[in-house]
């Protein structure tokens, strides 16, 4: 888990020169861009760049998000950065969520070779993915009361987004609404990512979903998509930035709730398998759902179904990430395709249950 995962093939010096040229065209000829860097834990989907932009109005610390180059084996088939730009604005303005302030969206790929967006950079503490925060981190070392405070604040972010009112036109950018549409989109994603080499345990999970379909899925709301604490920055255990909106969709609130719960379980299971206690009392489904109900009045339901769906969705993503590592020679291809899914044992446990 501590190995660096390669996510980009772009040259930073060339990116800096191109960004500076683009910025001068946006705000005037005196604009400049500092040295460009990548975060130590660059995202596994979009590419992230840090830089400082200076122009007549002042100096701003910025983050740019770019779709990955084709030769970098992208995690997703497409990257609608315009929709990401819009949902950050909507989340901030209509739901009161501390999404980064969106500065510019550039749809023309001529500048950097791909469309990109630029937002203000925020500072805070992020629960790490590598090594997972359950192995050792400021969150693991925190007092139980502070861990619960952070957990409740994360759930409150979901509640605020789900309760906000958006117009049909504002929601149109995030695809067809509803659980069925969401699952069919995941089928299409699975076919794109792994159609040439199917993964049996994921095929079994798709069949399980059909035989356990909820009788009455919850109301459709705007979902964050990649709803997890690793996509939040905190100060004093309070969210100050909510990041990574590329998986946003319109569907039942349980999509976000189960993803937040399962992503902790994913790290917790890895930690326990390595012989460490981790954080067994954190992000438990009953606690998360209880807090959500206290805030919204809505009772999450069919959480066993959504837990399986979250495990399946994460399996598709992680297997694609493993395909990327194989492409770059970072690990060999396993004999058993199910081993591309790091949490295959969890999915098999859920299937048996």
N, C-alpha and C positions, 0 to 999 in steps of 0.2 A: 504493500500500500504506500510505502514511502518513495517509490520510484517516480521520477518525473515523467509525465505523460506528454508526449509531443503533440502540439495542437496547431502549429503554424509553420509555414514555409516562407513567410514574407520577411524581407530585410528591413530592419528598424531605421537605418539611415535613409533609405529610399522613402519609407513611409513618412519620416519627419519632413523631408523636402517636399513631398507631395501635399502633406497636410498644410505646410506653411504657404504654399502656392494657393491652395484652395481657400485658406482663411483670408488671405489678402483679397481674393475675389469676393469674399463675403462681406468683410467689414472695412476694407480699405488697404491701401498699399503699405502702410506702416506696420501692419500686423506681423507678429512673429510667433514661432512655436519653439518651445524648449526641446531638449533631448527627449526622445520618446522611449518609454519602457513598457514592459509587460509585467503584470502582477506575478508574484512568485507562484501563485496557484491559479494560473490562467484557466478560464472556463473551458469545459470540454465541448462546447457547441460553438457559440460565437467567439470571435477573437476579441480580446480586450487590450486597449492601449491606454497608457497614462501619459499626459503631457500638460504643460502650462501654456495657455494662449494669452498673448499680450496684444492689446490694441488701444485705440484712443480712449475707450471707456474704462480701461483698467486692465487688470490681470486676473485670470480665472483658471483655477485648477480643473482640468477636464478629464473625462473618460470617453473614449471612442469605442463603439462596438461595431465590428465588421463581421460579415458572413465569412466563414473559412474558405480558403481556396479549394478548388475541386481536387487538386492533388493531395490535399491534407485529409482526404477521406472524411467528409462532413458527417456529423452525427445525424442531422436532419436533412430531408430532401430539398427544403426551401427555407428561406429566412426572410420573413416579412418585417424588415426593420421599420418600415413606415407604421405598421400596426403596433409594434413595440413602442415606438415614439408616442403614438396616440394614447396607448393605455397608460403609460406613465403620466401623461398630462391628465387624463381622466381620473386616475386613481388619486392623484394629488389634489386636483381641484374639486372633484365631486364626492370623493370618499374620505378626504382628509388624511390619506395615507402618506407617509414620508417617502414617496418615490422620488428618485433624483430629479432635479429640475432639468427638464429637457431643453436644450439650447438650439440645436439644429438637426435637421434630417436632410441628408444629401442622397437623392435617388439616382443620380447620374454615376454610373460605375467608372467613368473616364478618369476620375481623380485618383482613386486608390485601387482601381481594378474591381471594385464591388461597391454597392450602396453602403452607407454607414450612417450612424447617428452619433451625436455628441451630447453629453450631459455633464452637469457639474459633479465634481468629485466630492464625496462626503468622507468623513473620518469616523471610525468606530471599531469595535471589536467584533470579529466574525467567528462563529464556531467553526473550526477548521474541518476540512474533509480529509486532508492528507497530512499527518495521520488523523484519523477521525477523532473528533472532540471527546468521544467516549473512552479513548485510550489515555488521554492526558491533555488538559487544556484549562484555561481560565474558567470555563463553564463547569468542567468536572470538579475543579477545586472549590467552586462557590458553595456557599451555605445552601442547604435544602430550600430555605425560604426564598433565596434569591433565584435558585433554579426554577422554582414554581412561579415566581414573579415574571421571569422571562417567558416561561411557557404560556402563562395566561395572556401576556402582552402579545405574543405571536398569534394566539387564537383570536385575540381582539382585532388584529389586522385583517384576518379573514372575515370576521363578522362585519367589519366596517365596509369592506369591499362588497360583500354579498348583499348588504342592506342598502347600498347606494342605488339611486335611481338613474338609469341611463336610457336614452332614447333608442328606438329600433335602428336608426341610422348610425348611432355611435357603436352599437353592438354588431353591426353588419360586417365589420372588418375581421371578426373573430370566428367566422364560419357558421355552419348550420348549428342550431341550438338543439340541446337534448342529449340524453344518455345514449340513445341508439346512434345518433350521428357521431358522437364522440368515439364510441367503440368501433364503428366502421372506419373512422379516420385512423384509428390505431391499427386496424387490420391492413389498411393501405400502407401505412408506415412500415409495418412488419414485412409486408411483401417487398417493399422497396429495399429495406435494410438487409433482409435475410432470405429473400425469395430463392436465390440460387442454392442456398444451404439451409434448409429449414431446421428449426430447433425443436425437437419433439416435446420437451417439457412446456414450451410456450404454446405449441399447438394444443396440448392437453388443457392448458389454462383457458384458452379461447373457448374450447368446447364446454368446460366447466361453467363459464359465464353464461352461456346460452341455457344450460339446464338449471341455473339458479337465478334467473333474471328477476329483478324486483317487480312485484305486482304493481306498485305505484311509485315510480321514481320521484324524487323531490323536485321542487320548483327550479326552473332555470334561472341562474344568476351568472354574473360575470365572474369567472374563476381566474385566479392568478396563474394556475397551471403548475408551475414549479414551486409550490408552496412549501418551503422548508426553512428552518432557521439558518442553514448554511447560506441562504440567499438574503440574509438580513445583517445589517450592522447595528450594534447595540452600544449604548453608553449607559452605565449604571443599570444594566439589564432591561433597558427600554429601547425599542426600535427607533433608530434615527435614519435608516435608509432601507428600502425594500427593493431588491434588485431582481434582474433576470426574469423578464416578462414574456419570453419568446414562446412559451407553451400556453398562453392565455386562451381561454375558450369559454363558450356559454353552455352551462350544464348544471346539474344538481350540485348543491354545496358540498355534498359528501365527497366529490372529486378532490377538492382541496383538503378537506379534513383528513381523508384517508391517506393522501400523499404525505402530508406532514407527519402523521402517525407512523406510516410505514418507513419513511426515510430514516427516522430514528431507529426503528427496529432493525433496519438493514445494518446500520453501524453497530448497534448493540449486539446483534448476533455475531458479527465478525469479532467483536471484542471478547465476548464470552468464549467463542471457539478458540481464541488465542490464550485463554486461561486468566483473563482479567474480569473484574466484576462489572465494569462499565457504569451505566446509569439505569438500573432496572426500574426505578420508580418515576422516570421521566417520560413524558409524552405517552402515557398510557391511554388507551382508547376511551375508557370510561371517564377519565378526568378531562380529556380534551372535549369530548362531546358534552359533558356536564357544563363546562365553562361556556361553550358555544350556546347551549340552551339558555343559560343565565343571561347572556348578552342579547340574544336575538329572539328568544321565545320559541325557536324552532327545534324540534327533537330530531337529531340525525337518526337515520334508520338504514337497515340492510348493510350494516358496517362490515359484516363478514364478506359480502359480495364485493364491496368497494376495497376491502383489504386485498382480496385476491386480484382485483383489477389493478390496484396500485403496484402489487408485486409483478404482475405481468408487464405493465407499462415500463417499470424500471428494468425489467429483464430485457426488453427490446433495446432500450437505451444502452445498458451496460454491455450487452453482447455486441452492439455496434461499436462502442468504445474499444472493446477487446479486438474487434476486427481492425480498427485503426492501429492498435499496438502491433498486431501481426504484420500489417502492411509496412510499418516502419522498422520491422525487425526487432522489436522490443520483447517479443515472446513468441514461441512456436505455436502453431495451430494445434489445438487438442484433438486427440483421436475421437473423443465423444463430443458432438456439437453441444450437448447440454452443459458441458463444462465452460462454455462461453458465458454462461449466466452464473455470476459469482454467488448468487443466493439461490441456486437451484434447490438446495435442501429445504429452504423456507417454502418455496413454491410446492415442492413435493409434500411437505407437511400440510400445507393448506389444502392440497388436492385430496390427501388422505382423510382430512377432517370432514 
